[in-house]
Amino acid sequence: MLRNLDRLGLYMLSEDDPDHLAGMIDFADSDDEAGLHGAAIAADLVETSRPHGESSVLSLSLRSHHARRMAERVEVSYDVKITTSSAGKELADTLVAMESGAQPLLLADANVSRIYGQSLVQELEAAGFRPLLKNVTAGELSKNWETLENILRVFESTGVSRNQHPIVALGGGAVLDSVGLAAGLYRRGVPYVRVPTSLVGLIDASVGAKVAINLFGHKNRVGLFYTPNSVILDAAFLRTLPPRFMISGLAEMIKIAVVAETELFGLMELHSACLTDPSFYRTEPGLGLLARAADAMMSSLEGNLWESNLERSVDFGHSLTQVLETVCPPMTHGEAVAVDMALSLEIGRARRITASHLADRIIRMIRAIGLPVHSPNVSVDQLMGAL
């Protein structure tokens, strides 16, 4: 039965007719011995299970009077770590624990790559890895089909495999989305690590399972639920984050504090004068806020990671963001979330389902941070059309 084993796969030839190709099994990796072993077993099973005289072409069918339900319970777990040392050291330790290969492929926002790329590469090399660093287009407008295809082409030209080239997504939420989606699609999923470098990434975008790009004029229209192997949170990246994006990320902290962690909201009020200062998050109180926000987000997602229940409290502030982010001039995600929260609170106040003092308290926090509570560039018709 087994006539030829080579780099391309296992060819199963019929004993009766050596010129007839009965089947072929492609390997995920040509040097994967487990794949060869599994293919050989499969071929032997085909051979031994065939009744005498039956054709070598195996046909499987479900009899018309039978039905079967396929069910498999998917259990997912991944670590989210806050580091106080350095992202490079934590990343090296993470890759060692993953046992996913010695040639990590780092895909980074060009600005992040320019500032941090070489030091990360050097730390990984010192740990025995042979990393390759590639730049990825960043920003919400880059979450498109062209960027996704470019990332996939990098995977292909690098020869990314499932056991030699762990992917590292290094950047803000848009980069994490695009690289995560590519990792989920390529070869039906390759291992990857998220290293967020923006505040919204640290407390929101990096800790969940969703990855997506924008398409057909809609945000996140095409995507997957594809979890990383690990997430590394390092507040040191915030020191080079532009002020507008520092302020923007705080909208997600307000959101999760309101819906899931009231004590966090009180601490934000206590430290409101420091919240937009990147250096604050290298102190114990600031790091504590970061940890509380990320932990609250994870707790809110746990048990509903695949969103089988669409009634999610963490969607507060995300009803109209798709429209608000596409107005001219465009808003950042956090700015759109802030306006959405303020509008939702005012609607709740008008309908007498939100206490007036509570709405005032949250809107006061939004304003104190420097986030907008309205947009003059969007009409009521546009907002209604988004619902």
C-alpha positions, 0 to 999 in steps of 0.5 A: 500500500505504501509505495512512496513517502516524500516531502509532498505527502503520502501516496496511496496506490492500489495493489490491483492497479499500481498506476491508479492514484487512490488517495493522497494525504498532504502533510501540514509540515513536510518534516513533521514526523507525527504527520507521517506517522498519522498518515501511515496509520490512516493508510494501514487502516484503509488497507486492513478494513477493506473487505476482500475484493472491495475497490481500493477507493474508500467511500464513506456514507451515512445511511439515509435512516440514520442521523448523527449529531457532531458535538465537541466541547471547546475549552480555551485557556490563555495567560494574561500577564502584567510585567513590571520587568520588560516585555522582551524578557516576559516574551522570551519566557512565554515563547519558551513555555509555548514550545512553538519553535525558535523562530518567532515572527514579530509583526509590529506597528512601524512606529513601535518597531522603530522605538522598541523593535531592535531591543526586543529582537536583541532580548530574544536573541540573547534567550536563544531565539532567531526572531524576524521583525516585520512592520505592519500598517497601523491605525483603524483605516489599516484594518482592511483586506489589503493589510490582511493579505499583506500579513498572510504573504509575510507568513507565506514567504517566511514559511510559517509553520505550526511548530516553528514560527510563533507569531507575535502581534506588537502594537495597538488594537488595529494591529492586534486585530489584523495580525490575530485574524491572519494567525487564525486563518493561516493554515487554519490557525498558528500559535500567536502572542499579543503584546499590546502597546496602547492603553485601549489594547492593554485593558480591552482589545488584547484580553478577549477572543475577537479578531477582525478587519473592516469591510464593505463600509462596516467595522469588524465585518469579517473576523473570527473568535481566535484566542492567543496563546498568551497576552503580555501587558507592559505599561512601559509602552505607554511612555511613547503613546501620543496624548490623544490615544492615551486619553482615548484609551481611558474611555474603555477603563471608564466603561468597564468600571461602570459596568463591572467594577464600581471600586475601580471607578472610585479609584479613577476619581481619586486619581483623576489628575494622573490618569492621562500621565503615562508614567502614572502606570509605572507606579503601584496605584497606576499599575493597580488600576491597569490590572483591575481594568483588565481583570474586570474585562476578563471576568465579564467575558468569561463564560461567554467568550464566543458571545453566544449571549449577545446581551453583554454589559461590556457593550455599554458605549458601543451601540453607535461607535461604528458611525461615530468613528467614520464621521469626518474628521474621524474620531478615535475608538475611545472618543466614539465610546465616550460620546456613545456612553454620554448619549446612552446615559442621557437617554437612560435619564430621559426614560427614568431608568438611569439615576440622574446623579449617576449619569452626572457622575460618569459624564463628569469623569468623561469630561475631566479626562478630556474626552468628548460627550457629543459630536457636531459632525454626525446627524440624528438620522445617521445615528438612527441608521446605525441602530 
